[in-house]
Structures are given as structure tokens and as C-alpha cells.
Amino acid sequence: MFSSFCSALSVLFIPNSSSLPLDHIHQLPQWFEEELEDDLKWSFAVNRVLHATTSEFQDIVLLDTKRFGKALLLDGKLQSAEKDEFIYHESLVHPALLLHHNPKTVFIMGGGEGSTARETLKHKSIEKVVMCDIDRDVVNFCRAHLKENQDAFQDEKLHIIFDDAKAGLEGRAEKFDVIIGDLSDPHEGGPCNHLYTKSFYEDVIKPKLSDNGIFVTQAGPAGILSHKVFSSIYNTVKHVFKYVIAYTAHVPSYADSCGWVLASDHPIRLDKEDLNNKIHERVRGELRYLDGAFIVSSTVINKTIRTLMMNETHVFTEEDARFAHGRGLVGNA
């Protein structure tokens, strides 16, 4: 994949280029293009490729884009972008930590870029964060090139292990107040698919949560036409935990809404004033995206998707999985 990605950088796609002056052709931008569905592509202009490498598991590329700033790609698929990653990472981290009565220990599955750890460490009560990512090269790459996360990587409360998240959790004696799934979307042949299954939630996640513990996972695209993985993950989690909340937010660089699923066997209380008070008391600095009112409102799913979610019957197993679509390509305009 990486060799084809690099070769694409030198390929010139210029419609009607015969009518353009040569010096203007050379000024045309490169474009990142991601195939979101078989019949749908999303693209944006790229100033340059900042860094690129290949690990044992995947291709890792950092782009400088015109609209979204630095953008991290894994296997050609956009993971996060500088200008709007705070939407995704605040939404992933803070609702779970705020809804827990006193979170001290957190286990992050994936999260190699460091942004999830960064948001988690904003909470004053946190004593220990374990980040388990399978790809050492991704972590080292992001540690070197994503300056906004360097303080998190250097925080003594952060403990990084390199392993499959299942093995990383099973190999630890302690339990955690909050477990966060910051994983790549499930893809056919992907390394994370087993981390979305009912058996994993039931046999690994649940026993590793402390009393009143909370589990939250990113759950893929959650748009009107792109919600199937989201609704499947939601239904799967519902088969394991007593109390389950799904919520969504629009992330511009994803060209879609993103979904998360939060769960516990302890009742979850959503109150905007209570959440605002906790943000003020517990969180260092200002949140850019979330406040109590928005956290509550994000759990209100539109009628179309809510109806489909309530009628969802698919349970995610290793034998019967649902996969997200998409790989990306960079070329010239």
C-alpha cells in the first residue's frame, strides 16, 4: 500500500490541462482523496506530505492540508486533523470521565497519536493512564511530529504499552474506572475487529472495570446513510451492559457525523448543570467543544437513526462482523 501511496504523489491528474499555462499547472495543489463508500469520495487540498513511513502494521502519513491543518492518515484513511480533532477527542473522553463519580485510573485502547491521553490528563482526579497501542511506530511517529501532544507523552501519569488491547487488558491485574476505545474503525482484515465483539466486551472489558466503572468506545460514522457499524456496535454493547448511551457529533474533516457508545452497569445521570459544575471543578483549562448542555443534547439521536438503532438486530462477533469502508489516495489536482 505505501509504495502505491508514494507513487500516487507523482501522478498528475489535470482535467483539460492543455488549456492551462505550464507555470499554473505546477502551482496546482495535491489532493487527498478518500473513498467513503463505493459510490462516494471525499477530497481536500494538500500543501505537502510532511512525513511518511511504514510500520509492521500499516502506512503512516502526516499531511499538511489547506483546510484542516496537519492530518494523520493510517493506511490512507484519515484518523484526525489538526483543526477539528478536538471535537472527536473531547467527545470520546470527557462525557465518560464526567459521568464517573471520581475517575482515577483509565485504560486507553489504541490512542497512539496521544490526543486521547491529552484530554484524559486534563482531569485533576486522574492518577494513572495506561495507553495500549499495538503499533510502536505510530506512537513514536506522533510523539515526534504532533507537538500539541508532547506534554501528554511526557506526563509521568501516562504509561504506554505496546500490545494488542485484548492482551494488554488481560495481562494486567488491576481494574480501571474508565476504559476508552480509541480504535480504528472495523475494516475487513483489520487488526481491531475483535475489539468490537460481544465476547470481548463481556469477557475482557467488563471484568476489568472497577465498581461503577464506565466503558466508552468510538463507534464509527453515524450519519443517516452511514450508521450501520454505529448501530451494530450500539446493539452489541446493549447485550452486555445495563445502561447504554449513544451520542454523536459532526466532525468536518470526516465529512460526516461520528458516533460514540458509552456504557455502565451503574445508572448514568445526564444533567447539564451537574455536568457544567463538574467541568468547572474537575477539568484543567477550557474545553473547546463541550459543555453540559451539549453533552446532553448530543445523546438526542435524530428520529431516522434512532428508529434504526432501536430495530437493530445485528450483534458484532468475529464470525459476523460489519466493516467500515474506505482507503485514501493522494495525487495532484
TORDOLO-277980 format. One line per field, with one value per residue (C-alpha): residue in one letter; x, y, z. Coordinates in Angstrom, 1 decimal, always signed. Example, Ala and Ser with C-alpha at 12.3 -4.5 7.8 and 13.67 -1.06 7.14 Angstrom:
REM TORDOLO-277980
rest = c(A/S)
xx = c(+12.3/+13.7)
yy = c(-4.5/-1.1)
zz = c(+7.8/+7.1)
END
This chain:
REM TORDOLO-277980
rest = c(M/F/S/S/F/C/S/A/L/S/V/L/F/I/P/N/S/S/S/L/P/L/D/H/I/H/Q/L/P/Q/W/F/E/E/E/L/E/D/D/L/K/W/S/F/A/V/N/R/V/L/H/A/T/T/S/E/F/Q/D/I/V/L/L/D/T/K/R/F/G/K/A/L/L/L/D/G/K/L/Q/S/A/E/K/D/E/F/I/Y/H/E/S/L/V/H/P/A/L/L/L/H/H/N/P/K/T/V/F/I/M/G/G/G/E/G/S/T/A/R/E/T/L/K/H/K/S/I/E/K/V/V/M/C/D/I/D/R/D/V/V/N/F/C/R/A/H/L/K/E/N/Q/D/A/F/Q/D/E/K/L/H/I/I/F/D/D/A/K/A/G/L/E/G/R/A/E/K/F/D/V/I/I/G/D/L/S/D/P/H/E/G/G/P/C/N/H/L/Y/T/K/S/F/Y/E/D/V/I/K/P/K/L/S/D/N/G/I/F/V/T/Q/A/G/P/A/G/I/L/S/H/K/V/F/S/S/I/Y/N/T/V/K/H/V/F/K/Y/V/I/A/Y/T/A/H/V/P/S/Y/A/D/S/C/G/W/V/L/A/S/D/H/P/I/R/L/D/K/E/D/L/N/N/K/I/H/E/R/V/R/G/E/L/R/Y/L/D/G/A/F/I/V/S/S/T/V/I/N/K/T/I/R/T/L/M/M/N/E/T/H/V/F/T/E/E/D/A/R/F/A/H/G/R/G/L/V/G/N/A)
xx = c(+0.0/+2.7/+4.6/+1.3/+0.6/+4.0/+3.8/+0.4/+2.2/+3.9/+0.8/-0.7/-4.5/-5.3/-8.6/-8.3/-4.7/-3.9/-5.7/-3.5/-0.1/+2.7/+3.6/+0.0/-0.1/+2.9/+1.1/-2.0/-2.4/-2.2/-5.4/-6.1/-9.0/-10.7/-13.3/-16.1/-18.4/-18.2/-20.0/-18.8/-15.4/-14.2/-11.2/-9.4/-6.3/-2.9/+0.1/+2.6/+3.4/+5.2/+6.2/+5.6/+6.7/+5.6/+5.3/+4.8/+1.1/+0.2/+1.3/+1.6/+1.4/+1.2/-0.1/-0.2/-3.7/-5.1/-8.4/-7.7/-4.0/-2.0/-3.8/-2.8/-3.5/-3.2/-3.4/-4.5/-7.6/-7.9/-7.6/-7.7/-7.0/-5.4/-8.3/-11.1/-9.7/-10.7/-14.4/-13.7/-11.3/-13.3/-16.4/-14.7/-13.1/-14.9/-18.5/-17.3/-14.9/-17.5/-20.2/-18.0/-18.1/-14.3/-12.2/-8.6/-7.5/-8.1/-7.1/-7.0/-7.2/-5.4/-5.0/-1.4/-1.5/-1.7/-4.8/-7.0/-4.4/-4.0/-7.8/-7.8/-4.9/-6.9/-8.9/-7.5/-8.5/-6.6/-3.7/-2.8/-3.5/-2.5/-2.4/-2.1/-1.4/-0.4/+1.9/+5.0/+5.9/+2.6/+3.2/+6.8/+5.8/+3.1/+5.4/+7.9/+5.6/+2.5/+3.7/+0.3/+0.5/+4.1/+3.2/+0.8/+3.5/+5.9/+3.4/+4.5/+0.9/+0.9/+2.1/+2.4/+2.4/+2.7/+0.4/-3.0/-5.5/-7.1/-3.8/-2.9/-6.0/-5.9/-2.3/-3.0/-4.1/-5.8/-9.2/-9.9/-12.5/-12.9/-11.9/-11.8/-11.8/-9.9/-9.6/-9.6/-13.0/-13.5/-12.3/-12.2/-8.9/-8.2/-6.3/-9.0/-12.1/-12.1/-12.1/-15.7/-17.2/-19.7/-17.3/-14.6/-16.9/-18.3/-15.2/-12.5/-13.8/-16.5/-14.3/-11.6/-13.9/-13.9/-17.2/-19.3/-16.8/-17.7/-16.7/-16.8/-15.8/-15.8/-18.3/-17.6/-19.7/-23.1/-24.8/-28.2/-26.6/-23.5/-24.7/-24.7/-21.5/-22.6/-26.0/-24.3/-21.8/-24.6/-26.7/-23.7/-22.9/-26.6/-26.3/-23.5/-24.2/-27.4/-27.1/-26.0/-26.0/-25.2/-24.2/-23.0/-21.2/-20.4/-16.6/-15.9/-12.8/-14.7/-17.4/-19.9/-21.2/-19.2/-20.8/-19.7/-21.2/-20.9/-22.0/-22.0/-23.8/-24.3/-27.1/-26.0/-27.3/-27.3/-27.9/-26.5/-26.0/-24.3/-22.0/-21.1/-20.2/-18.0/-16.3/-15.5/-14.4/-12.5/-11.1/-7.9/-8.3/-11.2/-13.0/-13.3/-16.3/-18.3/-20.4/-23.1/-25.9/-24.2/-23.2/-26.9/-28.1/-25.6/-27.4/-30.6/-30.3/-32.5/-35.6/-34.4/-31.2/-32.9/-35.6/-33.0/-30.9/-33.9/-34.7/-31.1/-30.6/-27.0/-24.5/-20.9/-18.9/-15.7/-17.7/-20.3/-18.8/-19.7/-17.0/-16.5/-15.5/-12.6/-9.0/-7.3/-5.1/-3.0/-2.5/-2.3/-5.3)
yy = c(+0.0/+2.5/+2.1/+2.7/+5.7/+7.2/+6.6/+8.4/+11.5/+11.8/+11.1/+14.2/+14.3/+17.6/+17.8/+20.0/+20.8/+21.7/+25.0/+25.9/+27.7/+25.4/+27.6/+27.5/+23.6/+23.4/+25.6/+23.3/+21.6/+18.0/+16.4/+13.8/+11.6/+9.0/+6.6/+6.8/+4.3/+2.5/+5.5/+8.3/+10.1/+12.9/+15.1/+18.2/+20.1/+19.2/+21.6/+18.8/+15.5/+16.3/+12.8/+9.2/+5.8/+2.2/+0.2/-3.6/-3.0/+0.0/+3.0/+6.2/+9.6/+13.2/+15.7/+19.5/+20.3/+23.7/+23.5/+21.1/+21.7/+18.7/+15.4/+12.0/+9.0/+5.3/+3.0/+6.0/+6.6/+9.9/+9.4/+13.0/+16.6/+19.4/+21.9/+19.7/+16.7/+18.4/+17.6/+13.9/+13.6/+15.8/+13.8/+10.5/+11.3/+13.8/+12.5/+9.2/+10.9/+13.5/+10.8/+8.8/+9.9/+10.1/+8.7/+7.9/+5.2/+5.0/+2.4/+3.6/+1.0/+2.4/+6.2/+6.2/+9.8/+10.9/+13.1/+10.9/+10.8/+14.6/+15.0/+12.4/+14.1/+17.3/+15.8/+16.6/+13.3/+11.2/+9.2/+6.7/+6.4/+3.3/+3.6/+0.4/+0.6/-2.2/-0.1/+1.3/+3.2/+5.1/+6.2/+7.2/+9.0/+11.0/+11.7/+13.2/+15.1/+16.1/+18.9/+19.6/+16.2/+16.3/+17.3/+14.4/+12.0/+13.3/+13.2/+10.8/+9.6/+8.1/+4.5/+3.3/-0.4/-1.8/-4.8/-5.8/-4.2/-7.6/-9.0/-5.7/-5.7/-9.4/-9.2/-6.6/-7.4/-4.0/-2.8/+0.7/+3.3/+4.1/+2.1/+4.1/+2.5/+4.9/+2.3/+2.4/+1.6/-2.2/-3.0/-6.2/-7.9/-5.0/-5.5/-4.1/-6.1/-8.4/-5.4/-4.6/-8.0/-9.1/-11.7/-9.0/-6.6/-9.4/-11.4/-8.7/-5.2/-5.8/-7.8/-5.1/-2.2/-1.2/-0.8/+1.8/+1.8/+3.2/+2.0/+4.2/+3.5/+5.3/+3.6/+4.9/+7.1/+7.9/+9.7/+9.0/+6.9/+5.6/+4.4/+0.6/+0.0/+2.5/+0.9/-2.6/-1.5/+0.1/-3.0/-5.2/-3.1/-3.3/-7.0/-6.7/-3.6/-2.5/+1.2/+2.3/+5.8/+6.6/+10.1/+11.8/+14.9/+16.3/+16.2/+18.4/+16.6/+13.2/+14.7/+13.0/+12.6/+10.4/+8.2/+7.0/+4.4/+4.8/+2.0/+1.0/-1.3/+1.7/+4.2/+7.1/+10.6/+13.2/+16.7/+19.8/+21.8/+18.9/+18.4/+22.1/+22.1/+19.0/+20.6/+23.7/+21.7/+18.8/+19.9/+21.9/+24.7/+25.3/+22.7/+24.0/+22.0/+20.5/+21.9/+20.3/+21.3/+20.0/+16.7/+16.1/+17.3/+15.0/+12.0/+13.0/+11.0/+12.0/+10.0/+8.2/+6.8/+6.3/+4.1/+2.1/+1.7/+0.5/-2.1/-3.2/-7.0/-7.4/-8.4/-7.9/-11.2/-12.3/-14.6/-12.0/-8.5/-5.3/-3.2/+0.4/+1.4/+3.5/+3.9/+7.0/+8.3/+11.4/+12.9/+16.2/+18.2)
zz = c(+0.0/+0.9/-2.4/-4.3/-2.0/-2.7/-6.5/-6.4/-5.3/-8.7/-10.7/-12.3/-12.7/-14.5/-16.3/-19.5/-18.6/-22.2/-21.7/-18.7/-18.8/-17.6/-14.6/-13.5/-13.7/-11.4/-8.8/-8.7/-5.3/-4.5/-3.2/-0.6/-1.7/+0.5/-0.8/+1.8/+0.0/-3.3/-4.9/-2.7/-2.4/-0.2/-1.0/+0.1/-1.0/+0.4/+0.6/+1.1/+2.7/+5.9/+6.9/+5.8/+6.9/+7.1/+10.2/+10.7/+10.7/+8.5/+6.5/+8.5/+6.8/+8.1/+5.6/+5.7/+4.3/+3.3/+5.2/+8.1/+9.0/+9.8/+9.1/+10.2/+7.9/+8.7/+5.7/+3.7/+5.9/+7.7/+11.5/+12.7/+11.6/+13.5/+13.1/+14.3/+16.2/+19.5/+18.5/+18.3/+21.3/+23.7/+22.8/+23.3/+26.7/+28.7/+28.9/+30.4/+32.9/+33.9/+34.4/+36.7/+40.3/+40.8/+37.9/+39.0/+36.6/+32.8/+30.2/+26.6/+23.8/+20.8/+21.0/+19.6/+18.5/+22.1/+21.9/+24.0/+26.7/+26.4/+27.1/+29.9/+31.7/+31.9/+34.7/+38.1/+39.8/+37.3/+38.9/+36.2/+32.4/+30.6/+26.8/+24.9/+21.2/+19.0/+16.8/+18.4/+15.2/+15.3/+18.8/+18.1/+14.9/+16.7/+19.7/+17.2/+14.9/+16.8/+19.1/+20.7/+22.4/+23.6/+27.2/+27.4/+26.2/+28.9/+31.7/+34.4/+34.9/+31.4/+31.0/+27.4/+26.5/+23.0/+22.6/+21.3/+23.6/+24.5/+25.6/+27.3/+29.4/+30.2/+31.3/+34.0/+37.5/+38.3/+37.3/+35.8/+36.5/+32.8/+29.7/+26.4/+23.0/+20.6/+17.9/+14.1/+12.6/+12.0/+8.5/+6.6/+7.6/+10.1/+13.4/+15.6/+14.6/+17.6/+19.9/+18.9/+19.6/+22.2/+23.6/+24.1/+25.8/+28.0/+28.8/+28.9/+29.2/+31.8/+34.3/+34.0/+35.1/+38.7/+40.7/+38.9/+36.0/+32.6/+29.2/+26.1/+22.5/+19.3/+17.0/+13.5/+11.2/+12.4/+9.5/+8.0/+5.2/+7.1/+10.5/+10.1/+12.0/+14.7/+15.2/+15.3/+18.0/+20.0/+19.8/+20.8/+23.8/+24.9/+25.1/+27.7/+29.9/+31.7/+30.9/+27.4/+25.8/+22.2/+21.1/+18.0/+16.8/+13.3/+12.5/+9.4/+8.3/+8.4/+6.1/+8.4/+11.9/+14.3/+16.9/+20.4/+22.7/+26.5/+28.9/+32.5/+34.9/+37.2/+36.4/+34.3/+35.2/+32.5/+33.9/+32.2/+35.4/+37.1/+34.1/+33.9/+37.6/+37.2/+34.2/+36.3/+39.3/+37.7/+34.3/+33.9/+31.3/+29.0/+26.8/+23.3/+22.2/+25.1/+27.9/+29.9/+27.6/+24.5/+26.2/+27.0/+23.6/+21.7/+23.1/+21.3/+18.1/+15.1/+14.5/+11.4/+13.0/+16.5/+14.9/+13.0/+16.2/+18.2/+15.5/+15.0/+15.5/+14.4/+17.2/+16.4/+16.5/+15.0/+12.7/+11.8/+11.7/+10.0/+8.4/+7.6/+4.2/+2.9/+1.9/+0.7/-2.0/-2.6/-6.1/-7.9/-9.0)
END
